Amino acid sequence: MTLSPEQLATPRLRQRTLGMVGAAAVGVLLAVQARINGALGARMDDGIAAGLISFCCGFVVLFAASLLVPRARRGFRNLAAELRAPDGLRPWQCLGGVCGGYLVFTQGMAATALGVALFTVAVVAGQVSSGLVVDRLGLGPAGPQHVTATRLVGAALAVVAVLVSVSAQLNGAHASWLVLLPALAGIGLGWQAAVNGRMKQAADSAVFAAMVNFGVGMTALALAFAVEAVLRGLPALPGEPWLYTGGFLGIFVIGGSVGLVRYTGVLLLSLGMISGQLIGALVLDVFVPATEDGIATSTVLGVLLTLVAVGVAALPDRAGRGARRLPR
C-alpha cells in the first residue's frame, strides 16, 4: 500500500521534532564538556593537551565497547566491506574526527587572540553555513535537502542569536585574519556531522562510528601535541579526577549526533546543538558560575532567539515538504 504525502509527513515531523530535542540535549552535554575541558586546559596551560586527554579517554571507552558489544563489533566487518564496495563508503568519509581535533587546535591558536566571544560567533557562522551546503549536496544520511527561505532565515537568526548572547563580551574584541581559523572549524563541524552519520549508516553502529571519530581526532591531536611538546615541553597534570571526565561526556555528544543526524539533517542538528549549548551554558552560569560577573541580559535574549531560530528553520517551506522518504 502506498502512503499519501500527508500520512508520510506526520511520522517524519515527529522524528524530526524528537531529533531536534535530542540535539538540544546533546548541546547541553557539550556545554558541560566544554566547561570541564576548559578548566583542564587552564590548569595545564595547554588547550591541545587537554583536548588530547579528552579524546583519549573517550576513545579507550568506545574501543572497549566496540570489542564487547556484538553490534559494535560487527562494525569492523561492516565498515571494511563498505570501503571495498565500488559504491560504498570512501576512505575520506571516515576522517570526520579530524575536524574535532582541528577545533581544539584553533581554540589554542586563536581563542585568546580573538576573545572567546568572537571565536564562538565565527564557529557558529561557519557551522550553520556548512549545514546548509552539506544538506543541499546530500552528503549526510538524511539525503539532499533544499535551501529554503525558512532554513536560510533560521540559520541567519542563529548567528544573530549567538552574536547577541556574547555581545557583553565583545567589547574590545578585534577582528583579524585569525577569525578564519574558527570559521573553518565551524565549516568542518558541519562536514563532520554528515560523514559521521554516513559512517554510522555503513557500520550499522553508533558506538563504532563514534569510536572511529575519537580515534581519528585523537591521532590528529597527538601529532599537534608532539610538535608542541618539542617546542614547549610536557605540561603538568592536575590531580582532580573530575577534570578528566570531559572525554566521557564526549562519547554521548558524538554518539548522539551520529545517531540523530539521519532524522534532522546537518543544519537542524547544528541549530539544535547550538541552542542546547547556550541553554547549558546559561544553567551552568546560574548554578556553577565560573566568574562573579553575573548573567548579562543579552545572554538570556540570545538563548531565546536561538530557540526561535530552530523553530523557524524547522518549518516546512510549503505543503508536502515533509513527504521525503523516511530514513530506514
C-alpha positions in Angstrom: 0.0 0.0 0.0 1.3 3.5 -0.9 1.1 6.1 1.8 -0.1 9.6 0.9 2.2 12.6 1.4 0.0 13.6 4.4 0.5 10.1 6.0 4.2 10.2 5.5 4.6 13.8 6.8 3.3 13.0 10.3 5.9 10.4 11.3 8.6 12.5 9.5 7.7 15.5 11.5 7.6 13.5 14.7 11.0 12.1 14.1 12.5 15.5 13.2 11.0 17.1 16.3 12.3 14.3 18.6 15.7 14.6 16.8 15.9 18.3 17.5 15.0 17.8 21.2 17.8 15.2 21.3 20.2 17.6 19.5 19.5 20.2 22.2 20.2 17.6 24.9 23.5 16.8 23.2 24.2 20.5 23.1 23.7 20.8 26.9 26.2 18.0 27.4 28.6 19.7 25.1 28.4 22.9 27.2 29.3 20.9 30.3 32.1 19.1 28.5 33.4 22.5 27.3 33.4 23.8 30.8 35.3 20.8 32.1 37.9 20.7 29.2 38.3 24.5 29.5 39.1 24.1 33.2 41.6 21.3 32.4 43.2 23.4 29.7 43.5 26.3 32.1 45.1 24.2 34.8 47.6 22.7 32.4 48.0 26.0 30.4 47.7 23.8 27.3 44.4 23.5 25.4 45.8 21.0 22.9 47.0 18.6 25.7 43.6 19.0 27.4 41.8 18.1 24.1 44.1 15.1 23.6 43.4 13.8 27.1 39.6 14.2 26.4 39.8 12.3 23.1 42.0 9.6 24.6 39.6 8.9 27.5 36.6 8.7 25.1 38.5 6.5 22.6 39.5 4.0 25.3 36.0 3.5 26.5 34.5 3.3 23.0 37.2 0.9 21.7 36.4 -1.4 24.7 32.7 -1.1 23.9 33.3 -1.9 20.2 35.0 -5.1 21.2 32.4 -6.1 23.8 29.1 -5.1 22.2 28.2 -7.6 19.4 26.6 -4.9 17.1 29.5 -2.6 17.5 32.0 -5.5 17.0 30.3 -6.2 13.7 31.1 -2.6 12.7 34.7 -3.5 11.9 33.5 -6.0 9.3 30.7 -3.8 8.0 33.0 -0.8 7.5 35.6 -2.9 5.8 33.0 -4.3 3.4 31.7 -0.8 2.7 35.2 0.5 2.0 35.8 -2.3 -0.5 32.4 -1.9 -2.3 32.6 0.1 -5.5 29.7 2.3 -4.5 30.3 2.1 -0.8 31.9 4.5 1.8 35.0 6.3 0.7 38.1 6.5 3.0 37.8 10.3 3.3 34.4 9.8 4.8 36.0 8.2 7.8 38.0 11.3 8.7 35.4 13.4 10.4 37.3 13.3 13.7 40.0 15.5 12.2 37.5 18.4 12.3 37.0 17.9 16.1 40.8 17.8 16.6 41.2 21.0 14.4 38.6 22.8 16.5 40.6 22.1 19.6 43.8 23.2 17.8 42.1 26.5 16.8 41.0 27.1 20.4 44.6 27.1 21.4 45.7 29.2 18.4 43.0 31.8 18.1 40.6 31.9 21.1 42.9 34.0 23.2 43.8 36.4 20.5 40.3 36.9 19.2 38.4 36.5 22.5 36.1 33.7 23.3 33.0 35.7 22.1 34.3 36.5 18.6 35.7 33.0 18.3 32.3 31.5 19.2 30.5 33.7 16.7 32.9 32.7 13.9 32.5 28.9 14.7 28.7 29.2 14.6 28.7 31.2 11.4 30.8 28.6 9.7 28.8 25.7 11.2 25.4 26.9 10.0 26.7 27.9 6.6 28.2 24.5 6.2 25.0 22.8 7.4 23.1 24.5 4.6 25.6 23.4 1.9 26.1 19.9 3.2 22.4 19.3 3.4 21.9 20.7 -0.1 24.6 18.4 -1.5 23.1 15.4 0.3 26.4 14.4 2.0 24.6 13.3 5.2 22.4 10.2 5.7 19.2 12.4 5.5 19.8 12.9 1.8 19.6 16.2 -0.2 17.5 19.0 1.4 16.7 22.2 -0.5 17.9 25.6 0.7 14.5 27.1 1.6 13.6 30.6 2.9 12.8 29.2 6.3 16.2 27.4 6.6 18.1 30.5 5.5 16.2 32.7 7.9 16.7 30.2 10.7 20.5 29.9 10.0 20.8 33.7 10.0 18.9 34.0 13.2 21.1 31.5 14.9 24.2 33.6 14.1 22.4 36.7 15.3 21.3 34.9 18.5 24.9 33.9 19.3 26.1 37.4 18.5 23.5 38.8 20.9 24.3 36.3 23.6 28.0 37.1 23.6 27.7 40.8 22.9 28.6 41.6 26.5 32.0 40.1 26.0 32.6 41.6 22.5 33.8 44.9 23.9 37.4 45.4 22.8 37.3 42.4 20.5 39.1 43.0 17.2 38.7 41.0 14.0 41.8 39.8 12.2 42.7 37.1 9.7 42.7 34.7 12.7 38.9 34.7 12.6 39.2 32.5 9.5 40.5 29.7 11.7 37.3 29.2 13.9 35.2 29.9 10.8 36.9 27.0 9.0 36.5 24.9 12.2 32.8 25.6 12.1 32.6 24.6 8.4 34.4 21.4 9.4 31.9 20.6 12.1 29.1 20.5 9.6 31.0 18.2 7.3 32.0 16.0 10.3 28.3 15.5 11.3 27.5 14.5 7.7 30.3 11.9 7.2 30.0 10.5 10.7 26.3 9.9 10.0 27.2 8.2 6.8 29.8 6.0 8.6 27.2 5.1 11.3 24.9 4.1 8.5 27.6 1.9 6.8 28.8 0.3 10.0 25.3 -0.1 11.5 26.6 1.0 14.9 26.7 4.5 16.5 29.2 3.2 19.1 31.6 2.0 16.4 31.2 5.2 14.4 31.9 7.3 17.5 35.0 5.2 18.2 36.4 5.8 14.8 35.7 9.6 15.2 37.5 9.7 18.5 40.4 7.6 17.1 40.9 9.9 14.2 40.6 13.1 16.3 43.0 11.6 18.9 45.6 10.9 16.2 45.4 14.4 14.7 45.7 16.0 18.2 48.6 13.6 19.1 50.5 14.9 16.1 49.9 18.5 17.0 50.8 17.8 20.7 54.1 16.1 19.6 55.2 19.2 17.8 54.1 21.4 20.7 55.9 19.2 23.3 59.1 19.6 21.4 58.7 23.4 21.5 57.3 23.9 24.9 57.9 20.7 26.9 55.4 18.5 28.6 52.7 20.1 30.8 52.0 19.1 34.4 48.9 17.0 35.0 46.4 18.3 37.7 45.3 15.9 40.4 41.5 16.4 40.5 39.7 13.4 38.9 36.7 15.4 37.7 38.9 17.4 35.3 39.3 14.2 33.2 35.6 13.4 32.7 35.1 15.6 29.6 36.0 12.7 27.3 33.3 10.5 28.8 30.7 13.2 28.1 32.1 13.5 24.6 31.0 9.9 24.0 27.4 10.9 24.3 27.9 14.1 22.3 29.5 12.3 19.3 27.3 9.2 19.7 24.2 11.3 19.9 24.9 13.5 16.9 25.9 10.4 14.9 22.5 8.8 15.6 20.4 11.9 15.2 21.7 13.4 12.0 19.8 11.0 9.8 16.5 12.4 11.2 17.3 16.1 11.4 19.8 16.7 8.7 23.0 18.6 9.4 21.6 22.1 9.7 18.8 21.3 12.2 21.3 19.1 14.1 23.7 22.0 14.3 21.0 24.5 15.3 19.6 22.2 18.0 23.1 21.6 19.4 23.8 25.4 19.4 20.6 26.1 21.3 21.4 23.3 23.8 24.9 24.7 24.3 23.6 28.2 25.1 20.9 26.8 27.4 23.5 24.6 29.1 26.0 27.5 29.5 23.2 29.7 30.9 22.3 27.0 33.5 25.9 26.5 34.4 26.4 30.2 34.9 23.4 30.3 37.2 24.3 27.3 39.4 28.1 26.9 38.9 29.3 30.3 37.8 32.9 30.4 36.5 33.2 34.2 37.3 31.5 36.7 39.6 30.3 38.9 36.7 26.7 37.6 36.8 24.5 36.8 33.8 24.0 39.5 31.2 20.5 40.2 29.8 21.9 39.8 26.3 22.8 36.2 27.2 19.2 35.3 28.0 17.9 37.1 24.9 20.4 35.2 22.8 19.2 31.9 24.2 15.5 32.8 23.5 16.4 34.0 20.0 18.2 30.7 19.3 15.1 28.7 20.1 13.2 30.9 17.7 15.9 30.2 15.0 15.5 26.5 15.5 11.7 26.7 15.2 11.9 28.8 12.0 14.4 26.6 10.3 12.3 23.5 11.1 9.2 24.9 9.4 8.3 23.3 6.1 8.5 25.9 3.3 5.4 24.5 1.6 2.9 21.7 2.0 4.2 18.3 1.1 7.8 19.1 2.0 7.7 16.6 4.8 6.9 13.8 2.3 10.5 13.0 1.7 11.4 9.4 2.1 11.7 8.3 5.7 15.2 7.2 6.8 15.4 3.4 7.1 
